[in-house]
């Protein structure tokens, strides 16, 4: 069956069918940097997965999925109990599927298709898979980009700081504090971020706080604790920030 243990070695290449799906539940996991020959779609149905790929940090709460083309190095990390699904697509399907990294919203129909395909037995035939696969490709083509990603600068002066970006206690300091920490002027750091991420440091920090909030809330951390851990002065200040960034409160965001 398609349910496997998080510490169980799995190789999708040993199956010569269009789609291989797996379902995994894990308390904590770090895949390390790796790649797949096949294209992959990853979805958390409970908890949150953080993926570092192509110079970006991406967060996958339960209503988002990541499309990872074959051959692209990436790293998946889960810091809490996470129930996730992965689908692997044969290279014969590449002409019908995206060739770039995507983080997309998952509507109810697409979610149900992913869930069904993740539990397909490994001995299914291509003919048995085809109807649901065709519907998946059609539905996935209309999925909207969620923009839940954070571009990472690659300047050597920031690397030791960024190496801990996925640690539970990581904090994105103010510009002046970062300047003191890495030994570069605020003007230099501003120039680095504008050039290498396309964002000012302040905008980058705000995006980091948003992704951090979504990750914590996905792991059922209470709003007041999220506000405290991300450096907000109060719960109301955090909720106001979240509404400004997403258009709704945290409760409405996850209810949606």
C-alpha positions in Angstrom: 0.0 0.0 0.0 1.0 3.7 -0.2 1.3 4.3 3.5 4.9 4.3 4.6 7.0 5.2 7.7 8.9 8.4 7.7 12.2 6.6 8.2 11.5 4.0 5.5 13.6 4.3 2.3 11.4 4.8 -0.7 12.3 4.9 -4.4 9.6 5.9 -6.8 11.7 5.0 -9.8 11.2 1.3 -9.2 7.6 1.6 -10.3 6.8 2.0 -14.0 3.4 3.5 -13.8 2.4 7.1 -14.6 1.8 8.2 -10.9 3.3 6.8 -7.7 1.7 8.1 -4.5 2.7 7.9 -0.8 1.2 9.0 2.5 3.5 9.6 5.4 3.0 10.7 9.0 6.0 12.0 10.9 6.7 13.8 14.1 9.9 15.5 12.9 11.8 15.0 9.7 14.6 16.6 7.6 15.1 15.1 4.2 18.5 16.8 3.5 19.2 18.2 0.1 18.2 15.8 -2.6 16.4 15.5 -5.9 14.1 13.1 -7.8 14.2 11.9 -11.4 10.5 12.3 -11.5 8.4 15.4 -11.0 6.9 15.6 -7.5 3.9 17.2 -5.9 4.0 17.6 -2.1 1.0 18.4 0.1 0.6 18.6 3.9 -2.8 17.5 5.1 -2.0 18.3 8.7 0.9 20.4 10.1 3.3 22.3 7.9 6.2 21.4 5.7 9.1 23.9 4.9 10.8 23.4 1.6 14.1 25.1 0.7 14.6 25.1 -3.1 16.1 27.2 -5.9 17.3 29.9 -3.5 13.9 30.2 -1.8 12.2 29.1 1.4 8.6 27.9 0.8 6.0 27.1 3.4 3.3 24.5 2.9 0.3 24.8 5.3 -2.5 22.3 4.6 -4.1 24.3 1.8 -1.0 24.7 -0.3 1.0 22.3 -2.4 4.5 22.4 -3.9 5.3 21.3 -7.5 8.9 20.3 -7.7 10.2 19.4 -11.2 12.5 16.4 -11.6 16.2 17.0 -11.1 15.8 20.1 -8.9 17.7 20.0 -5.6 15.4 20.7 -2.5 15.2 20.0 1.2 11.9 19.3 3.1 11.7 19.8 6.9 8.9 19.2 9.4 9.3 20.5 12.9 6.1 19.0 14.4 3.6 16.2 13.7 2.9 16.4 10.0 0.7 14.2 7.8 1.7 14.7 4.2 1.2 13.3 0.7 3.7 13.0 -2.2 2.9 12.2 -5.8 5.6 11.3 -8.3 5.0 11.6 -12.0 6.7 9.6 -14.7 8.9 11.5 -17.2 6.6 10.5 -20.0 4.1 13.1 -18.6 6.5 16.1 -18.6 5.0 17.7 -21.7 1.6 17.9 -19.9 3.0 19.3 -16.6 4.8 22.4 -15.4 8.6 22.7 -15.7 9.1 25.3 -13.0 8.8 25.4 -9.2 5.2 26.3 -8.1 3.5 26.8 -4.7 -0.2 26.7 -5.4 -3.5 26.9 -3.6 -5.3 23.6 -3.4 -9.1 23.7 -4.0 -11.4 20.9 -2.6 -11.5 18.9 -5.8 -7.7 19.0 -6.3 -7.2 18.1 -2.6 -9.5 15.0 -3.0 -7.7 13.9 -6.2 -4.3 14.2 -4.4 -5.6 12.2 -1.5 -7.0 9.5 -3.7 -3.9 9.2 -5.8 -1.6 9.1 -2.7 -3.3 5.9 -1.6 -3.3 4.2 -5.0 -1.7 0.7 -4.7 1.6 0.3 -6.4 0.4 -2.4 -8.7 -2.2 -0.3 -10.5 -2.0 -0.2 -14.2 -1.7 3.0 -16.3 -5.2 2.3 -17.7 -6.6 2.3 -14.2 -5.0 5.6 -13.3 -5.7 7.5 -16.5 -9.2 9.0 -15.8 -8.2 10.5 -12.4 -4.8 11.5 -13.8 -6.3 13.5 -16.7 -8.7 15.2 -14.2 -5.8 16.1 -11.9 -3.7 17.6 -14.8 -6.7 19.7 -15.9 -7.4 20.9 -12.4 -3.8 21.6 -11.5 -3.4 23.7 -14.6 -5.9 26.2 -13.2 -4.4 26.3 -9.7 -3.3 29.7 -8.5 0.1 30.6 -7.3 0.0 31.3 -3.5 3.2 33.3 -3.3 4.2 31.7 0.0 7.9 31.8 -0.7 10.8 33.8 0.5 13.8 34.5 -1.8 17.1 34.0 0.0 20.2 36.2 -0.6 23.4 34.4 -1.3 26.0 37.0 -0.3 28.7 35.3 1.8 28.4 37.8 4.7 24.8 36.6 5.4 25.3 32.8 5.0 26.2 31.9 8.6 23.1 33.8 9.7 20.8 32.2 7.1 22.0 28.7 7.9 19.7 28.7 10.9 16.7 30.2 9.1 14.6 27.0 9.7 15.5 26.6 13.3 12.6 27.1 15.7 14.3 30.0 17.5 15.4 31.8 14.4 14.6 35.5 14.4 14.8 38.1 11.6 16.2 41.1 13.4 15.8 44.7 12.6 18.1 46.1 9.9 20.4 47.8 12.4 20.6 44.6 14.6 21.5 42.5 11.5 24.1 45.1 10.5 25.8 44.7 13.8 25.6 40.9 13.7 27.1 40.4 10.3 29.5 43.3 10.3 28.2 45.1 7.3 26.6 48.5 7.1 22.8 48.9 6.9 23.3 50.5 3.5 25.3 47.5 2.3 22.7 45.0 3.6 19.9 47.0 1.9 21.8 46.9 -1.4 22.4 43.1 -1.1 18.7 42.4 -0.4 17.5 44.7 -3.2 19.9 43.1 -5.7 19.6 39.4 -4.7 16.0 39.0 -3.6 14.3 41.9 -5.4 13.0 43.1 -2.0 14.0 45.6 0.6 15.2 44.1 3.9 12.1 45.4 5.6 9.8 43.8 3.0 11.8 40.5 3.3 11.5 40.6 7.1 7.8 41.1 6.9 7.5 38.1 4.4 9.5 36.0 6.8 7.2 36.9 9.7 4.2 36.0 7.6 5.6 32.6 6.6 6.7 32.0 10.2 3.2 32.8 11.4 1.5 30.4 8.9 4.0 27.7 9.9 3.3 28.1 13.6 -0.5 28.4 13.2 -0.5 25.3 11.0 1.1 23.4 13.9 -1.7 24.6 16.2 0.4 27.2 18.1 -1.9 29.7 19.8 -2.2 33.2 18.4 -0.7 34.9 21.5 2.3 32.6 21.4 2.8 33.2 17.7 2.7 37.0 18.3 5.3 36.7 21.1 7.7 34.4 19.2 7.6 36.7 16.1 8.3 39.8 18.1 5.0 41.6 17.9 4.0 44.0 20.7 0.6 42.4 21.2 -1.9 39.9 19.9 -3.8 42.7 18.2 -0.7 44.0 16.5 0.0 40.5 15.1 -3.6 40.0 13.9 -3.5 43.5 12.2 -0.3 42.5 10.5 -1.7 39.2 9.4 -4.9 40.8 8.0 -2.8 43.4 6.1 -0.7 40.7 4.5 -3.5 38.1 3.7 -6.7 40.1 3.7 -8.2 38.2 6.6 -7.6 37.2 10.3 -5.6 34.0 11.1 -8.9 32.2 12.0 -10.5 33.1 8.8 -7.4 32.2 6.8 -7.3 28.7 8.1 -11.1 28.2 8.0 -10.9 29.1 4.4 
